[in-house]
Amino acid sequence: MKIEIWSDVACPWCYIGKRRFEAALAQFPHRDQVEVQWRSYQLDPTLPEHYDGTELDYLSTRKGLAPAQVTQMFEHVAAQAKGEGLNYRFDAVVVANSFTAHRLIHLAAVHGKQDAAKERLLSDHFEHGKDIGSPDYLASVGADLGLGARDVAELFSTDRYADDVRRDFAEARALGISGVPFFVIDRKYGLSGAQPAASFTMALEQAWQESHPLMMAGDAEACGPDGCPV
């Protein structure tokens, strides 16, 4: 079974959704046969590499939301995150363009460390106030993940993996994805948003049953709604 997850490093619900999905997958009896692939998505591709302002400023000015409404939203999302063991600090979030961070995730995938890169970037962005648009920060993440220094440096001097990221964007549009997180199971089922773990469990079980139908090994006498054979 293959599960593709479209997600943005700068999306608070994406980290919450990751935790809830992981909780469901941990209890799924066939989890060893599930392949998870992270796909790139950007909520705001027009963001500059560095935005001179806070997350509150950004949402208030660029999205036209009232500051009080944004603050209330922060409180609600932080409470949901806390329920999943995450400590969001919206006052410390550094607003930055996530495109190069997505390229780093693609590089990490080549080395089998895609999930580790995704986890680190999400945690650093929402819990530790790191600048996900900073080459120095991204280089340090690459080093911590054991990625080659030359490969990481190419992210800042070339367009390596940029086409891969854009293909993820294009595929999201083709599938009708307009928000993240978005989970696609075997290209048959789609789940939008940070669903409760129970919803992921139901989807996993249904998809597995459809792709692995029960095979009849034999037929013998059995009871049914109309009674038992004599």
Disulfide bonds with the S-S distance in Angstrom:
Cys223-Cys228 1.87
